[in-house]
Amino acid sequence: MQIYLVGGAVRDTLLDYPIKDKDWLVTGATIENMLELGYQQVGKSFPVFLHPVTHQEYALARTEKKAGSGYTGFVCEFSTDITVEQDLLRRDLTINAMAMDSDHNIIDPYNGQSDLNNKILRHVSDAFSEDPLRVLRVARFAARYHHLGFTIAEETLALMAKIADSGELLALTPERIWQEMQLSLGEQSAHVFFEVLHEVGALAVLIPELDALWGVPNPAKWHPEIDTGVHTMMVLKQACLLTTSDEIRFAALCHDLGKGLSPKDNLPHHHGHEKTGVTLVNQVCLRLKVPNSFKELAAITCEFHTHVHRIFDLNANTVLSLFDKTDAWRKPERFNQFLLACKADLQGRAGFENKAYPQSQFVLDLLETANEVAVQDIIKSGFSGAEIRTELSKRRIDKIQRILTLVKTKDSTEG
């Protein structure tokens, strides 16, 4: 019986990168051996055990054979004769196909250390194409290590494109797709995940609403980068610089989905893309079973981001409507998230990366002013029932209007 540290922990040790989890491989052992040592079996399709003290995962060495479609269509074989090298052969990338023994010796039969040194993500064998989930995993690793200079090997990109074209991606469950997507949104170069999927044709299969944005032009005055797909990736990149929130990053990703439906004869203009985009946001979230908190923030960002951009030009009624429809009164934290996504949209343009965004603070100032209206004062004034809501809105509009008038008067005087 031999125990090896395997996979990501070995890779990240060699990279001097933070280790998230430790996985262990056991050769020369049976299920009975593991149970006798106090390990708790948790694996269903193949033997995985939890250590009695550390609760880390220990798996018996195994081989896999394709027996069906999708990423679950495998028959696993395990015995005391399977070697560490045979087990590593079934893994996705060479940098993940290394093991470390108890003496800290590296077992590297597929040149993972060489690819680490050369910053290359390369598949271990042609068996890579048997598991469609690996397309998303490689894209996620590309996002994780992009800032270190890693790129995907051309032959691996070719295999990913082949899988995307095969229809195998359709066998992936929504939950698994979203899991990889959310993990990628947590990386500092999240945009790379979607760029890679777009490059190999997988994004058109998994999220066609997003893929449709590439090649759609924007007005050059406001979007020097022109292409909406490129802009969306720039917005996501800015969102990653502004926040670690997955929800805000997802909202940034979805904010312009409606532009994929803009009539071609109106391009590069996108009148009404905000509302048409909400339908697509809901469509994507329903299909991928995206959590409600993500969906709701993405929907209000999609529908109202241009309101914030134009806040200095809006009238008081429209500003109040913005606060009402985004539920800024009861959900101030989400409203702040929304404003960060709006800022990412403005700065996610060629040459706009460091542009100031005073709209955020001004919107918050207006909200604070409107919030000064007390319902109790309205009730004391004799209003009741539906009249309370009407009077509340009227007083809020009055307060908002005073601020807007002051700002416009000041701008006119300075001008």
C-alpha positions as CSV (number, residue, x, y, z in Angstrom):
1,M,0.0,0.0,0.0
2,Q,1.4,3.4,-1.1
3,I,-0.1,6.8,-0.6
4,Y,0.6,9.8,-3.0
5,L,-0.4,13.4,-3.0
6,V,-1.8,14.0,-6.5
7,G,-3.3,16.6,-8.8
8,G,-3.8,20.2,-8.0
9,A,-1.9,20.1,-4.7
10,V,1.3,18.9,-6.4
11,R,0.8,21.4,-9.3
12,D,0.3,24.4,-7.0
13,T,3.2,23.3,-4.7
14,L,5.5,23.4,-7.7
15,L,4.0,26.8,-8.7
16,D,4.3,28.2,-5.2
17,Y,0.6,28.9,-5.6
18,P,-2.1,28.8,-2.8
19,I,-3.3,25.2,-2.3
20,K,-7.1,24.9,-2.0
21,D,-7.5,21.1,-1.4
22,K,-5.3,18.1,-1.0
23,D,-6.3,14.9,-2.8
24,W,-4.5,11.6,-2.1
25,L,-4.1,8.5,-4.3
26,V,-3.7,5.0,-2.8
27,T,-2.2,2.1,-4.7
28,G,-1.9,-1.5,-3.6
29,A,-5.0,-1.4,-1.3
30,T,-8.5,-2.7,-1.3
31,I,-11.8,-1.3,0.0
32,E,-11.5,-3.7,3.0
33,N,-8.0,-2.4,3.8
34,M,-9.2,1.2,3.9
35,L,-12.2,0.4,6.1
36,E,-10.0,-1.5,8.5
37,L,-7.8,1.5,8.9
38,G,-10.8,3.7,9.8
39,Y,-11.4,5.5,6.5
40,Q,-15.0,6.3,5.7
41,Q,-16.1,5.3,2.2
42,V,-18.0,8.1,0.3
43,G,-17.5,7.4,-3.4
44,K,-20.4,5.7,-5.3
45,S,-19.1,5.0,-8.8
46,F,-15.5,4.4,-7.5
47,P,-13.9,4.0,-4.1
48,V,-13.2,7.4,-2.4
49,F,-12.6,7.6,1.3
50,L,-12.4,10.3,4.0
51,H,-9.4,10.2,6.3
52,P,-10.5,9.4,9.9
53,V,-8.7,12.5,11.3
54,T,-8.1,15.1,8.5
55,H,-11.3,14.1,6.5
56,Q,-9.2,14.7,3.3
57,E,-10.1,12.5,0.3
58,Y,-8.2,9.4,-0.5
59,A,-9.1,7.5,-3.7
60,L,-8.0,4.0,-4.8
61,A,-6.0,4.0,-8.0
62,R,-8.2,3.4,-11.0
63,T,-8.5,3.3,-14.7
64,E,-11.5,4.5,-16.8
65,K,-13.1,3.3,-20.0
66,K,-15.6,5.3,-22.0
67,A,-19.0,3.5,-22.0
68,G,-21.6,6.2,-22.7
69,S,-22.1,9.8,-23.5
70,G,-21.3,12.8,-21.3
71,Y,-18.9,13.2,-18.5
72,T,-20.5,10.4,-16.4
73,G,-20.4,7.8,-19.1
74,F,-17.4,5.9,-17.8
75,V,-16.7,2.4,-16.3
76,C,-14.1,2.5,-13.6
77,E,-11.8,-0.4,-12.9
78,F,-9.7,-0.5,-9.7
79,S,-7.5,-3.2,-8.3
80,T,-4.3,-3.6,-6.3
81,D,-2.3,-4.0,-9.5
82,I,-3.1,-0.5,-10.9
83,T,0.0,1.7,-10.8
84,V,0.2,5.4,-10.0
85,E,1.3,6.0,-13.6
86,Q,-1.8,4.3,-14.9
87,D,-4.0,6.3,-12.7
88,L,-2.4,9.6,-13.7
89,L,-2.9,8.7,-17.4
90,R,-6.6,9.3,-17.1
91,R,-6.3,12.9,-15.9
92,D,-7.0,16.0,-18.0
93,L,-3.8,18.1,-18.2
94,T,-0.2,17.2,-17.8
95,I,0.2,19.7,-15.0
96,N,-2.5,17.8,-13.1
97,A,-1.0,14.4,-13.8
98,M,1.8,14.4,-11.3
99,A,2.1,12.8,-7.9
100,M,4.3,13.2,-4.8
101,D,5.3,10.3,-2.6
102,S,6.0,10.3,1.1
103,D,9.6,11.3,0.5
104,H,8.5,14.3,-1.6
105,N,9.7,12.7,-4.8
106,I,7.8,13.8,-7.9
107,I,6.3,11.1,-10.1
108,D,5.9,12.9,-13.5
109,P,5.4,10.3,-16.3
110,Y,3.7,12.8,-18.7
111,N,6.1,15.8,-18.5
112,G,3.9,18.0,-16.3
113,Q,6.9,19.8,-14.8
114,S,8.1,20.8,-18.2
115,D,4.7,22.2,-19.2
116,L,4.6,24.0,-15.8
117,N,8.0,25.6,-16.6
118,N,6.9,26.6,-20.1
119,K,3.4,27.7,-18.8
120,I,1.5,25.5,-21.1
121,L,-1.9,23.8,-20.5
122,R,-1.7,20.5,-22.5
123,H,-3.9,17.4,-22.4
124,V,-2.3,14.1,-21.2
125,S,-3.7,11.9,-23.9
126,D,-6.4,11.6,-26.6
127,A,-8.7,10.2,-23.9
128,F,-9.2,13.9,-23.1
129,S,-11.8,14.1,-25.8
130,E,-14.0,11.5,-24.0
131,D,-15.0,13.9,-21.3
132,P,-16.8,17.1,-22.4
133,L,-16.5,18.7,-19.0
134,R,-12.8,19.0,-19.6
135,V,-13.5,21.8,-22.1
136,L,-14.8,23.9,-19.3
137,R,-12.1,22.8,-16.9
138,V,-9.3,23.8,-19.2
139,A,-10.9,27.2,-19.8
140,R,-11.1,27.6,-16.0
141,F,-7.5,26.8,-15.6
142,A,-6.6,29.2,-18.3
143,A,-8.5,31.9,-16.4
144,R,-6.8,30.9,-13.1
145,Y,-3.3,31.0,-14.4
146,H,-3.6,33.7,-17.1
147,H,-1.8,36.3,-14.9
148,L,1.1,33.9,-14.6
149,G,1.4,33.8,-18.4
150,F,-0.1,30.3,-19.1
151,T,-1.6,29.5,-22.5
152,I,-3.4,26.5,-23.9
153,A,-1.4,24.2,-26.3
154,E,-2.7,24.4,-29.9
155,E,-3.3,20.7,-30.0
156,T,-5.4,20.9,-26.9
157,L,-7.4,23.8,-28.3
158,A,-8.1,21.7,-31.4
159,L,-9.4,18.8,-29.2
160,M,-11.6,21.3,-27.3
161,A,-13.0,22.6,-30.6
162,K,-13.6,19.0,-31.7
163,I,-15.6,18.2,-28.6
164,A,-17.6,21.4,-28.9
165,D,-18.5,20.5,-32.5
166,S,-19.4,16.9,-31.5
167,G,-22.5,17.7,-29.5
168,E,-21.1,16.1,-26.4
169,L,-21.3,19.4,-24.5
170,L,-25.1,19.0,-24.5
171,A,-24.8,16.0,-22.2
172,L,-23.5,18.3,-19.4
173,T,-26.0,19.0,-16.7
174,P,-26.9,22.7,-16.0
175,E,-25.6,22.4,-12.4
176,R,-22.2,21.2,-13.6
177,I,-21.9,24.0,-16.2
178,W,-22.9,26.6,-13.7
179,Q,-20.4,25.2,-11.1
180,E,-17.5,25.6,-13.6
181,M,-18.8,29.0,-14.6
182,Q,-19.1,30.3,-11.0
183,L,-15.7,29.0,-10.1
184,S,-14.3,30.8,-13.1
185,L,-16.0,34.0,-12.1
186,G,-14.0,33.8,-8.9
187,E,-10.7,33.9,-10.7
188,Q,-8.9,37.2,-11.2
189,S,-8.9,36.8,-15.0
190,A,-12.5,35.5,-15.3
191,H,-12.9,36.9,-18.8
192,V,-10.4,34.4,-20.1
193,F,-12.8,31.5,-19.3
194,F,-15.4,33.0,-21.7
195,E,-12.9,34.0,-24.3
196,V,-11.5,30.5,-24.5
197,L,-15.0,29.0,-24.7
198,H,-15.8,31.4,-27.5
199,E,-12.6,30.6,-29.4
200,V,-13.2,26.8,-29.5
201,G,-17.0,27.1,-30.3
202,A,-18.2,25.9,-26.9
203,L,-19.8,29.2,-25.8
204,A,-22.1,29.1,-28.8
205,V,-23.4,25.8,-27.5
206,L,-23.5,26.6,-23.8
207,I,-24.5,30.3,-23.7
208,P,-25.4,31.3,-27.3
209,E,-26.9,34.6,-25.9
210,L,-23.4,35.7,-24.8
211,D,-21.6,34.2,-27.9
212,A,-23.9,36.3,-30.2
213,L,-22.3,39.5,-29.0
214,W,-19.1,39.0,-30.9
215,G,-19.2,40.8,-34.2
216,V,-22.0,43.2,-33.1
217,P,-20.7,46.8,-33.4
218,N,-21.2,49.7,-31.0
219,P,-20.9,53.5,-31.7
220,A,-17.2,54.3,-31.9
221,K,-17.7,57.5,-29.8
222,W,-18.6,55.6,-26.7
223,H,-17.0,52.3,-27.6
224,P,-13.6,52.7,-29.3
225,E,-13.2,48.9,-29.1
226,I,-16.4,48.7,-31.3
227,D,-17.1,44.9,-30.9
228,T,-19.8,44.2,-28.2
229,G,-18.2,40.8,-27.3
230,V,-14.8,42.4,-26.8
231,H,-16.5,45.2,-24.7
232,T,-18.3,42.6,-22.6
233,M,-15.0,40.9,-21.8
234,M,-13.4,44.3,-21.0
235,V,-16.3,45.0,-18.6
236,L,-15.8,41.7,-16.9
237,K,-12.1,42.4,-16.6
238,Q,-12.9,45.7,-14.9
239,A,-15.4,44.1,-12.6
240,C,-12.7,41.7,-11.5
241,L,-10.5,44.7,-10.6
242,L,-13.3,46.4,-8.7
243,T,-14.7,43.5,-6.7
244,T,-14.3,39.8,-5.8
245,S,-18.1,39.4,-5.8
246,D,-19.2,36.6,-8.2
247,E,-22.6,38.2,-8.4
248,I,-21.3,41.6,-9.6
249,R,-19.0,39.9,-12.1
250,F,-22.0,37.9,-13.5
251,A,-24.0,41.0,-13.7
252,A,-21.2,42.7,-15.7
253,L,-21.1,39.7,-18.0
254,C,-24.8,39.9,-18.7
255,H,-25.4,43.6,-18.9
256,D,-25.4,43.9,-22.7
257,L,-27.0,40.6,-23.8
258,G,-29.8,42.6,-25.4
259,K,-27.4,44.0,-28.1
260,G,-27.3,40.5,-29.7
261,L,-31.0,41.1,-30.7
262,S,-30.6,44.6,-32.1
263,P,-31.9,44.9,-35.6
264,K,-29.0,44.8,-38.1
265,D,-30.3,47.8,-40.1
266,N,-30.1,50.0,-36.9
267,L,-26.5,49.1,-36.0
268,P,-24.3,50.3,-34.4
269,H,-27.2,51.7,-32.3
270,H,-29.1,49.5,-29.8
271,H,-32.3,51.3,-28.9
272,G,-34.2,49.4,-26.2
273,H,-31.4,46.8,-25.7
274,E,-31.8,47.1,-21.9
275,K,-35.3,45.6,-21.7
276,T,-34.8,43.0,-24.4
277,G,-31.7,41.9,-22.6
278,V,-33.7,41.1,-19.4
279,T,-35.5,38.4,-21.2
280,L,-32.2,36.8,-22.3
281,V,-30.8,37.1,-18.7
282,N,-33.8,35.3,-17.4
283,Q,-33.5,32.7,-20.2
284,V,-29.8,32.0,-19.4
285,C,-30.4,31.8,-15.7
286,L,-33.4,29.4,-16.1
287,R,-31.4,27.1,-18.4
288,L,-28.3,27.0,-16.2
289,K,-30.2,27.0,-12.9
290,V,-28.4,30.1,-11.8
291,P,-29.2,31.2,-8.2
292,N,-31.8,33.9,-7.8
293,S,-29.4,36.4,-6.2
294,F,-27.2,36.3,-9.3
295,K,-30.3,36.5,-11.7
296,E,-31.9,39.4,-9.9
297,L,-28.7,41.5,-9.8
298,A,-28.0,40.7,-13.5
299,A,-31.5,41.6,-14.5
300,I,-31.6,45.1,-12.9
301,T,-28.1,45.8,-14.2
302,C,-29.2,44.8,-17.7
303,E,-32.3,47.0,-17.6
304,F,-31.1,50.1,-15.7
305,H,-27.3,50.5,-16.3
306,T,-27.8,53.2,-18.8
307,H,-30.1,55.1,-16.3
308,V,-27.1,55.5,-14.1
309,H,-24.8,56.5,-16.9
310,R,-27.3,59.3,-17.7
311,I,-28.3,60.2,-14.2
312,F,-27.3,63.9,-14.5
313,D,-29.8,64.2,-17.4
314,L,-32.8,62.3,-15.9
315,N,-35.9,63.9,-14.4
316,A,-36.9,63.3,-10.8
317,N,-39.8,60.9,-11.8
318,T,-37.4,58.7,-13.7
319,V,-34.9,58.7,-10.8
320,L,-37.6,57.7,-8.4
321,S,-38.7,54.9,-10.8
322,L,-35.1,53.7,-10.9
323,F,-35.1,53.4,-7.1
324,D,-38.5,51.8,-7.0
325,K,-37.8,49.2,-9.7
326,T,-34.4,48.2,-8.3
327,D,-35.9,48.1,-4.8
328,A,-33.1,50.4,-3.6
329,W,-35.1,51.2,-0.5
330,R,-35.1,47.7,0.9
331,K,-32.0,46.3,-0.7
332,P,-29.3,49.0,-0.4
333,E,-26.5,46.4,-0.5
334,R,-27.7,45.0,-3.8
335,F,-28.1,48.5,-5.1
336,N,-24.4,49.2,-4.3
337,Q,-23.5,46.0,-6.2
338,F,-25.5,47.3,-9.2
339,L,-23.6,50.6,-9.1
340,L,-20.3,48.8,-9.2
341,A,-21.4,46.8,-12.2
342,C,-22.4,50.1,-13.9
343,K,-19.0,51.5,-13.2
344,A,-17.4,48.4,-14.7
345,D,-19.5,48.9,-17.8
346,L,-18.2,52.5,-18.2
347,Q,-14.6,51.6,-17.6
348,G,-14.7,48.5,-19.7
349,R,-14.0,50.4,-22.9
350,A,-10.8,51.1,-24.8
351,G,-9.2,54.2,-23.3
352,F,-11.9,54.5,-20.6
353,E,-10.2,52.2,-18.1
354,N,-9.3,55.0,-15.6
355,K,-12.2,57.3,-16.4
356,A,-13.9,58.8,-13.3
357,Y,-17.5,57.7,-12.7
358,P,-19.1,60.4,-10.5
359,Q,-22.5,59.0,-11.4
360,S,-22.3,56.4,-8.6
361,Q,-21.9,58.8,-5.8
362,F,-24.5,61.2,-7.2
363,V,-27.0,58.4,-7.4
364,L,-26.3,57.5,-3.8
365,D,-26.7,61.1,-2.8
366,L,-30.1,61.3,-4.5
367,L,-31.1,58.0,-2.8
368,E,-30.0,59.3,0.6
369,T,-32.0,62.5,0.1
370,A,-35.1,60.7,-0.9
371,N,-34.8,58.4,2.0
372,E,-35.1,61.3,4.4
373,V,-38.8,61.4,3.8
374,A,-40.4,59.7,6.9
375,V,-43.6,57.7,6.5
376,Q,-44.6,58.5,10.0
377,D,-44.6,62.2,9.1
378,I,-47.0,61.5,6.2
379,I,-49.3,59.6,8.5
380,K,-49.2,62.4,11.1
381,S,-50.2,64.7,8.3
382,G,-53.5,62.8,7.9
383,F,-52.8,60.6,5.0
384,S,-54.0,57.0,5.1
385,G,-54.3,53.8,3.0
386,A,-53.2,54.2,-0.6
387,E,-52.7,57.9,-0.1
388,I,-49.6,57.2,2.0
389,R,-47.8,55.7,-0.9
390,T,-48.8,58.5,-3.3
391,E,-47.7,61.2,-0.9
392,L,-44.4,59.3,-0.1
393,S,-43.6,59.3,-3.8
394,K,-44.5,63.0,-4.2
395,R,-42.3,64.1,-1.4
396,R,-39.4,61.9,-2.6
397,I,-39.7,63.4,-6.0
398,D,-39.7,66.9,-4.6
399,K,-36.4,66.2,-2.7
400,I,-34.8,64.6,-5.7
401,Q,-35.9,67.5,-7.9
402,R,-34.3,70.1,-5.6
403,I,-30.9,68.3,-5.9
404,L,-31.2,67.9,-9.7
405,T,-32.1,71.6,-10.0
406,L,-29.1,72.7,-7.9
407,V,-26.7,70.6,-9.9
408,K,-28.1,71.9,-13.3
409,T,-28.0,75.5,-12.0
410,K,-24.5,75.0,-10.8
411,D,-23.4,73.5,-14.2
412,S,-25.1,76.4,-16.0
413,T,-23.4,79.0,-13.9
414,E,-20.0,77.4,-14.2
415,G,-20.5,77.0,-17.9
